[in-house]
Amino acid sequence: MLKIKNSKKGAAALISVLIISAAALIIAFSSSMLGLGELDLGYTSQKSNEALSLADGCMEEILRRIKLDTNYGVGAGEISLTLGNGSCKISIIDLGNNQRQITISSNIGKYNKKIASQILLTGNVITINFWEELDT
């Protein structure tokens, strides 16, 4: 018959394997959670950039319309414009002396961006005094 020896070395080895396995599992879980966080951050950054690009596109479209009709949007209140899968709300304020202030708020889902520009009109020539992103 086979004799089985009662040894404390086996129990210590089993406990060591369990501790090392638990540590490896915790490290693997933490790594996967960090990866998911990075994916979410990348998605948010992409959508935010899309909203900014949409706002820039709306600004370009409004400047094109103002070039064709220098009185476009003055006194019209808020103008809505849809481009692609997002929308913009545009406000055009006449500052006098052929100057206009244009504010664009873009929206793609829950992602929003806001930009403002001030322009000077000389005939149908547009001079941009500033163009900046605003806090939303």
C-alpha positions as CSV (number, residue, x, y, z in Angstrom):
1,M,0.0,0.0,0.0
2,L,0.9,3.6,-0.6
3,K,1.7,5.6,2.5
4,I,0.6,9.2,2.5
5,K,2.7,11.4,4.7
6,N,1.0,14.3,6.5
7,S,3.1,17.4,5.6
8,K,2.8,21.0,6.6
9,K,4.9,22.0,3.5
10,G,2.0,21.2,1.2
11,A,-0.4,23.4,3.1
12,A,2.0,26.3,3.0
13,A,2.5,25.8,-0.7
14,L,-1.3,25.8,-1.3
15,I,-1.7,29.0,0.7
16,S,1.2,30.6,-1.2
17,V,-0.5,29.7,-4.6
18,L,-3.8,31.1,-3.4
19,I,-2.3,34.4,-2.3
20,I,-0.3,34.7,-5.6
21,S,-3.4,33.9,-7.6
22,A,-5.5,36.5,-5.7
23,A,-2.9,39.1,-6.3
24,A,-2.7,38.3,-10.1
25,L,-6.5,38.5,-10.3
26,I,-6.6,41.9,-8.6
27,I,-3.9,43.2,-11.0
28,A,-5.7,41.8,-14.0
29,F,-9.0,43.4,-12.8
30,S,-7.4,46.7,-12.2
31,S,-5.8,46.7,-15.6
32,S,-9.1,46.0,-17.3
33,M,-10.8,48.8,-15.4
34,L,-8.0,51.2,-16.4
35,G,-8.5,50.1,-20.0
36,L,-12.3,50.8,-19.8
37,G,-11.6,54.2,-18.4
38,E,-9.2,55.0,-21.2
39,L,-11.8,53.9,-23.8
40,D,-14.4,56.2,-22.1
41,L,-12.0,59.1,-22.1
42,G,-11.2,58.6,-25.7
43,Y,-14.9,58.4,-26.7
44,T,-15.6,61.6,-24.8
45,S,-12.7,63.4,-26.4
46,Q,-13.8,62.3,-29.9
47,K,-17.4,63.5,-29.4
48,S,-16.2,66.8,-27.9
49,N,-14.0,67.3,-30.9
50,E,-16.9,66.5,-33.2
51,A,-19.0,69.1,-31.4
52,L,-16.3,71.7,-31.9
53,S,-15.9,70.8,-35.6
54,L,-19.7,71.2,-35.9
55,A,-19.5,74.7,-34.3
56,D,-16.7,75.7,-36.7
57,G,-18.7,74.4,-39.6
58,C,-21.8,76.3,-38.6
59,M,-19.7,79.5,-38.2
60,E,-18.3,79.0,-41.7
61,E,-21.8,78.5,-43.1
62,I,-23.0,81.7,-41.3
63,L,-20.1,83.7,-42.6
64,R,-20.9,82.4,-46.1
65,R,-24.5,83.5,-45.7
66,I,-23.4,86.9,-44.4
67,K,-21.1,87.4,-47.4
68,L,-24.1,86.8,-49.7
69,D,-26.4,89.0,-47.7
70,T,-24.7,91.4,-45.3
71,N,-27.9,91.8,-43.3
72,Y,-28.4,88.1,-42.8
73,G,-29.6,87.2,-39.3
74,V,-29.5,90.7,-37.9
75,G,-32.5,91.1,-35.6
76,A,-33.7,87.5,-36.3
77,G,-33.1,86.3,-32.8
78,E,-31.7,82.8,-32.5
79,I,-31.2,80.9,-35.8
80,S,-31.1,77.0,-35.8
81,L,-29.0,75.1,-38.3
82,T,-28.7,71.3,-38.6
83,L,-25.5,69.8,-40.1
84,G,-24.9,66.1,-40.2
85,N,-25.9,64.5,-36.9
86,G,-25.8,67.7,-34.8
87,S,-27.4,71.1,-34.6
88,C,-26.3,74.6,-33.9
89,K,-28.0,77.7,-32.4
90,I,-26.7,80.9,-33.8
91,S,-27.0,84.4,-32.4
92,I,-25.9,87.4,-34.6
93,I,-25.7,90.8,-32.9
94,D,-25.2,94.0,-34.9
95,L,-22.6,96.1,-32.9
96,G,-22.8,99.0,-35.3
97,N,-20.0,100.4,-37.5
98,N,-20.5,97.3,-39.8
99,Q,-19.4,94.9,-37.0
100,R,-21.2,91.8,-36.0
101,Q,-20.8,89.4,-33.0
102,I,-21.7,85.8,-33.8
103,T,-22.2,83.2,-31.1
104,I,-22.6,79.5,-32.0
105,S,-23.7,76.8,-29.7
106,S,-23.4,73.3,-31.2
107,N,-24.9,70.1,-29.9
108,I,-24.2,66.5,-30.7
109,G,-26.1,64.3,-28.3
110,K,-25.0,65.3,-24.8
111,Y,-21.8,67.0,-26.0
112,N,-21.8,70.8,-26.4
113,K,-19.4,73.4,-27.6
114,K,-19.7,77.2,-27.9
115,I,-17.7,79.6,-30.1
116,A,-17.8,83.3,-30.7
117,S,-16.6,85.5,-33.4
118,Q,-16.5,89.2,-34.1
119,I,-16.4,90.3,-37.7
120,L,-16.1,93.6,-39.7
121,L,-18.0,94.0,-43.0
122,T,-16.6,96.1,-45.7
123,G,-19.0,95.6,-48.6
124,N,-19.2,91.8,-48.9
125,V,-15.6,91.4,-47.6
126,I,-15.5,89.9,-44.1
127,T,-12.6,90.6,-41.7
128,I,-12.5,88.3,-38.7
129,N,-11.4,90.3,-35.6
130,F,-11.5,87.2,-33.3
131,W,-12.7,83.6,-33.2
132,E,-12.6,81.7,-29.9
133,E,-14.0,78.8,-28.1
134,L,-16.1,79.8,-25.0
135,D,-16.8,77.8,-21.9
136,T,-20.1,76.0,-22.1
